[in-house]
Amino acid sequence: VLEQILGVLIKLVKDVKLRHQHKYDELQKTWLCKRCETMNAKLRVLEHILLLETYTRDTIPALHKIRKYLVESTEEASLAYNKAVTRLREYQGVDPHFDTIARQYHDIVTKLENMQWTIHQVEMDLKRLPDHPSS
């Protein structure tokens, strides 16, 4: 009988303890939610302070000019890109071997530039030599 009473008492204590634990967990959850909301509000305040200090009456006109310049530059770059893509397609449409011909042309131009530089250097060296009269 004592064991049964003890078992019932243990069960009652566990039930009461679990009920209080549930209430404690609810309170903890509510407290944590309010704490998160507070931190979020503090972050928003800091964000607004940062924006207020960044965008002053003096900086806003300058930022508008910068934005206008960036928009114009972007449009110019897009036009140049589209023009280059169109030209490339035109060239590729003319001859399927366009890439090979373009590479060969580039190689030839590079070799010519190197030869011109060498000739120029030789001419400079010849100018530096003292003139010897031929006998």
Backbone as CSV, one residue per row, in Angstrom:
resi,resn,N_x,N_y,N_z,CA_x,CA_y,CA_z,C_x,C_y,C_z
1,VAL,0.840,-1.183,0.000,0.000,0.000,0.000,0.880,1.241,0.000
2,LEU,1.968,1.185,0.807,2.889,2.331,0.853,3.571,2.546,-0.506
3,GLU,3.883,1.459,-1.157,4.503,1.592,-2.479,3.535,2.233,-3.463
4,GLN,2.257,1.843,-3.395,1.268,2.435,-4.283,1.106,3.924,-3.996
5,ILE,1.064,4.261,-2.685,0.931,5.669,-2.304,2.141,6.459,-2.798
6,LEU,3.319,5.851,-2.599,4.544,6.503,-3.058,4.545,6.680,-4.568
7,GLY,4.090,5.706,-5.301,3.993,5.792,-6.757,3.043,6.893,-7.188
8,VAL,1.873,6.978,-6.515,0.894,8.020,-6.839,1.483,9.394,-6.533
9,LEU,2.167,9.516,-5.392,2.797,10.796,-5.015,3.870,11.204,-6.037
10,ILE,4.666,10.266,-6.466,5.703,10.563,-7.472,5.051,11.020,-8.756
11,LYS,3.979,10.353,-9.161,3.266,10.734,-10.389,2.696,12.136,-10.256
12,LEU,2.095,12.448,-9.095,1.529,13.783,-8.882,2.622,14.856,-8.925
13,VAL,3.743,14.560,-8.298,4.855,15.527,-8.294,5.363,15.753,-9.719
14,LYS,5.496,14.698,-10.500,5.947,14.835,-11.893,4.954,15.662,-12.703
15,ASP,3.644,15.411,-12.525,2.626,16.170,-13.256,2.681,17.644,-12.901
16,VAL,2.790,17.950,-11.607,2.861,19.355,-11.166,4.144,19.986,-11.698
17,LYS,5.222,19.234,-11.601,6.513,19.745,-12.080,6.466,20.005,-13.579
18,LEU,5.883,19.098,-14.366,5.770,19.273,-15.810,4.881,20.461,-16.155
19,ARG,3.794,20.648,-15.375,2.904,21.771,-15.616,3.668,23.085,-15.380
20,HIS,4.431,23.134,-14.294,5.220,24.333,-14.011,6.340,24.508,-15.041
21,GLN,6.903,23.406,-15.497,7.957,23.477,-16.521,7.387,24.051,-17.807
22,HIS,6.161,23.643,-18.141,5.519,24.161,-19.341,5.312,25.677,-19.223
23,LYS,4.848,26.122,-18.051,4.663,27.560,-17.839,6.005,28.290,-17.908
24,TYR,7.039,27.688,-17.320,8.382,28.298,-17.350,8.887,28.404,-18.791
25,ASP,8.669,27.333,-19.568,9.081,27.349,-20.977,8.329,28.432,-21.760
26,GLU,7.047,28.599,-21.486,6.254,29.643,-22.140,6.821,31.019,-21.812
27,LEU,7.138,31.225,-20.536,7.707,32.512,-20.120,9.059,32.751,-20.790
28,GLN,9.886,31.729,-20.853,11.197,31.848,-21.508,11.034,32.187,-22.982
29,LYS,10.087,31.513,-23.638,9.839,31.752,-25.053,9.373,33.187,-25.276
30,THR,8.438,33.635,-24.455,7.934,35.004,-24.576,9.059,36.007,-24.355
31,TRP,9.879,35.772,-23.339,10.997,36.676,-23.033,11.992,36.737,-24.199
32,LEU,12.319,35.568,-24.771,13.249,35.534,-25.896,12.670,36.232,-27.123
33,CYS,11.370,36.051,-27.376,10.736,36.730,-28.515,10.792,38.243,-28.333
34,LYS,10.482,38.714,-27.136,10.537,40.155,-26.877,11.963,40.670,-26.997
35,ARG,12.914,39.894,-26.558,14.325,40.292,-26.655,14.742,40.414,-28.136
36,CYS,14.314,39.451,-28.969,14.614,39.510,-30.408,13.977,40.736,-31.043
37,GLU,12.723,41.030,-30.682,12.061,42.216,-31.216,12.809,43.484,-30.820
38,THR,13.279,43.530,-29.573,14.043,44.691,-29.099,15.343,44.844,-29.875
39,MET,16.055,43.746,-30.081,17.316,43.798,-30.830,17.064,44.240,-32.271
40,ASN,15.988,43.754,-32.868,15.639,44.142,-34.221,15.342,45.640,-34.287
41,ALA,14.618,46.161,-33.300,14.322,47.597,-33.266,15.605,48.410,-33.100
42,LYS,16.517,47.945,-32.255,17.793,48.650,-32.070,18.593,48.668,-33.369
43,LEU,18.598,47.549,-34.097,19.306,47.503,-35.375,18.691,48.459,-36.389
44,ARG,17.371,48.536,-36.411,16.706,49.481,-37.318,17.067,50.917,-36.979
45,VAL,17.127,51.219,-35.682,17.511,52.574,-35.258,18.935,52.867,-35.714
46,LEU,19.847,51.923,-35.521,21.235,52.128,-35.957,21.310,52.305,-37.470
47,GLU,20.517,51.543,-38.217,20.496,51.677,-39.674,20.040,53.077,-40.074
48,HIS,18.997,53.563,-39.408,18.490,54.897,-39.736,19.486,55.986,-39.344
49,ILE,20.177,55.802,-38.239,21.208,56.774,-37.841,22.324,56.792,-38.888
50,LEU,22.728,55.613,-39.334,23.771,55.522,-40.362,23.325,56.199,-41.655
51,LEU,22.095,55.953,-42.077,21.577,56.588,-43.290,21.493,58.103,-43.120
52,LEU,21.085,58.548,-41.941,20.976,59.976,-41.685,22.335,60.656,-41.754
53,GLU,23.363,59.991,-41.219,24.705,60.573,-41.243,25.357,60.457,-42.618
54,THR,24.964,59.462,-43.398,25.554,59.260,-44.726,24.962,60.214,-45.747
55,TYR,23.650,60.335,-45.762,22.964,61.137,-46.778,22.569,62.484,-46.194
56,THR,23.509,63.408,-46.260,23.247,64.756,-45.783,22.832,65.635,-46.953
57,ARG,22.465,66.880,-46.671,22.055,67.795,-47.736,23.209,68.081,-48.685
58,ASP,24.431,67.974,-48.188,25.592,68.232,-49.044,25.906,67.051,-49.959
59,THR,25.680,65.832,-49.478,26.083,64.662,-50.261,25.039,64.231,-51.278
60,ILE,23.791,64.551,-51.065,22.734,64.068,-51.975,22.918,64.585,-53.400
61,PRO,23.200,65.891,-53.627,23.427,66.320,-55.017,24.618,65.609,-55.663
62,ALA,25.684,65.418,-54.886,26.848,64.716,-55.434,26.486,63.275,-55.786
63,LEU,25.700,62.629,-54.962,25.291,61.253,-55.240,24.400,61.185,-56.481
64,HIS,23.562,62.197,-56.694,22.746,62.226,-57.912,23.637,62.359,-59.144
65,LYS,24.673,63.207,-59.059,25.602,63.359,-60.185,26.324,62.050,-60.468
66,ILE,26.766,61.386,-59.399,27.473,60.108,-59.562,26.549,59.080,-60.196
67,ARG,25.300,59.039,-59.737,24.347,58.080,-60.297,24.109,58.367,-61.776
68,LYS,23.952,59.649,-62.124,23.739,60.018,-63.516,24.934,59.588,-64.364
69,TYR,26.142,59.842,-63.850,27.349,59.446,-64.578,27.397,57.925,-64.758
70,LEU,27.075,57.180,-63.716,27.097,55.715,-63.805,26.061,55.199,-64.797
71,VAL,24.878,55.801,-64.797,23.839,55.373,-65.741,24.295,55.635,-67.173
72,GLU,24.872,56.849,-67.411,25.352,57.169,-68.755,26.476,56.226,-69.174
73,SER,27.398,55.955,-68.262,28.511,55.054,-68.578,28.010,53.648,-68.879
74,THR,27.031,53.205,-68.126,26.467,51.879,-68.363,25.804,51.816,-69.735
75,GLU,25.073,52.871,-70.083,24.421,52.893,-71.395,25.453,52.896,-72.515
76,GLU,26.527,53.706,-72.358,27.576,53.739,-73.381,28.254,52.383,-73.521
77,ALA,28.536,51.757,-72.377,29.180,50.443,-72.419,28.268,49.411,-73.077
78,SER,26.975,49.476,-72.795,26.038,48.539,-73.415,25.972,48.742,-74.919
79,LEU,25.946,50.009,-75.343,25.921,50.282,-76.784,27.190,49.771,-77.466
80,ALA,28.353,50.031,-76.835,29.613,49.565,-77.413,29.646,48.038,-77.472
81,TYR,29.179,47.391,-76.436,29.145,45.930,-76.405,28.235,45.388,-77.507
82,ASN,27.042,45.946,-77.611,26.104,45.489,-78.648,26.676,45.709,-80.042
83,LYS,27.351,46.841,-80.241,27.965,47.125,-81.539,29.060,46.101,-81.848
84,ALA,29.881,45.785,-80.836,30.953,44.807,-81.039,30.377,43.424,-81.346
85,VAL,29.328,43.056,-80.627,28.701,41.742,-80.870,28.131,41.692,-82.285
86,THR,27.503,42.777,-82.717,26.939,42.822,-84.071,28.039,42.699,-85.116
87,ARG,29.131,43.443,-84.927,30.248,43.364,-85.888,30.834,41.962,-85.938
88,LEU,31.005,41.359,-84.771,31.557,40.005,-84.731,30.656,39.036,-85.485
89,ARG,29.372,39.166,-85.293,28.439,38.277,-86.009,28.511,38.517,-87.515
90,GLU,28.657,39.789,-87.903,28.784,40.095,-89.328,30.044,39.460,-89.903
91,TYR,31.160,39.606,-89.185,32.418,39.025,-89.666,32.335,37.507,-89.737
92,GLN,31.730,36.916,-88.716,31.624,35.456,-88.719,30.688,34.980,-89.822
93,GLY,29.719,35.808,-90.170,28.811,35.441,-91.251,29.483,35.515,-92.608
94,VAL,30.523,36.362,-92.741,31.219,36.498,-94.013,32.027,35.250,-94.323
95,ASP,32.799,34.767,-93.334,33.688,33.631,-93.582,33.758,32.764,-92.331
96,PRO,33.560,31.463,-92.480,33.625,30.599,-91.296,35.038,30.522,-90.711
97,HIS,36.044,30.916,-91.501,37.424,30.854,-91.013,37.895,32.218,-90.505
98,PHE,36.951,33.071,-90.125,37.281,34.428,-89.702,38.240,34.440,-88.515
99,ASP,37.991,33.592,-87.536,38.845,33.571,-86.341,40.291,33.260,-86.701
100,THR,40.500,32.285,-87.552,41.856,31.917,-87.971,42.522,33.073,-88.702
101,ILE,41.795,33.699,-89.616,42.353,34.822,-90.374,42.676,35.982,-89.428
102,ALA,41.784,36.263,-88.482,42.017,37.355,-87.537,43.255,37.084,-86.686
103,ARG,43.440,35.845,-86.237,44.636,35.507,-85.446,45.907,35.673,-86.280
104,GLN,45.866,35.190,-87.515,47.038,35.334,-88.387,47.351,36.809,-88.617
105,TYR,46.341,37.610,-88.870,46.538,39.044,-89.066,47.171,39.673,-87.827
106,HIS,46.673,39.309,-86.663,47.227,39.844,-85.412,48.689,39.447,-85.251
107,ASP,49.012,38.187,-85.552,50.404,37.720,-85.456,51.308,38.498,-86.407
108,ILE,50.847,38.716,-87.635,51.642,39.456,-88.632,51.861,40.885,-88.172
109,VAL,50.813,41.537,-87.669,50.943,42.917,-87.185,51.921,42.974,-86.020
110,THR,51.869,42.017,-85.121,52.798,41.987,-83.984,54.233,41.822,-84.464
111,LYS,54.458,40.926,-85.432,55.802,40.728,-85.976,56.301,42.000,-86.650
112,LEU,55.440,42.675,-87.400,55.823,43.925,-88.056,56.211,44.993,-87.033
113,GLU,55.444,45.093,-85.969,55.770,46.075,-84.921,57.120,45.755,-84.304
114,ASN,57.386,44.482,-84.053,58.683,44.090,-83.489,59.815,44.414,-84.462
115,MET,59.595,44.157,-85.766,60.623,44.465,-86.761,60.870,45.968,-86.836
116,GLN,59.795,46.765,-86.776,59.955,48.226,-86.804,60.737,48.704,-85.594
117,TRP,60.466,48.126,-84.456,61.201,48.508,-83.245,62.683,48.164,-83.403
118,THR,62.966,46.963,-83.925,64.357,46.551,-84.134,65.056,47.490,-85.112
119,ILE,64.399,47.821,-86.218,64.990,48.746,-87.201,65.251,50.100,-86.557
120,HIS,64.331,50.561,-85.774,64.499,51.843,-85.095,65.708,51.796,-84.155
121,GLN,65.851,50.707,-83.421,66.994,50.572,-82.508,68.313,50.546,-83.280
122,VAL,68.338,49.838,-84.398,69.556,49.773,-85.208,69.884,51.163,-85.745
123,GLU,68.888,51.902,-86.215,69.112,53.259,-86.704,69.659,54.151,-85.596
124,MET,69.126,53.997,-84.392,69.617,54.793,-83.254,71.078,54.442,-82.962
125,ASP,71.415,53.152,-83.008,72.793,52.733,-82.765,73.718,53.289,-83.847
126,LEU,73.260,53.283,-85.103,74.088,53.799,-86.204,74.307,55.302,-86.056
127,LYS,73.335,56.022,-85.585,73.485,57.462,-85.395,74.503,57.786,-84.298
128,ARG,74.615,56.916,-83.331,75.550,57.134,-82.225,76.997,56.877,-82.620
129,LEU,77.222,56.079,-83.659,78.589,55.767,-84.081,79.246,57.008,-84.653
130,PRO,80.564,57.226,-84.359,81.249,58.368,-84.949,81.430,58.137,-86.446
131,ASP,81.352,59.215,-87.181,81.528,59.120,-88.640,82.992,58.900,-88.951
132,HIS,83.278,57.870,-89.738,84.648,57.581,-90.201,84.696,57.886,-91.686
133,PRO,85.584,58.788,-92.083,85.712,59.048,-93.527,86.271,57.840,-94.225
134,SER,85.746,57.514,-95.361,86.247,56.360,-96.103,87.501,56.760,-96.876
135,SER,88.557,55.935,-96.813,89.816,56.245,-97.460,90.029,55.428,-98.690
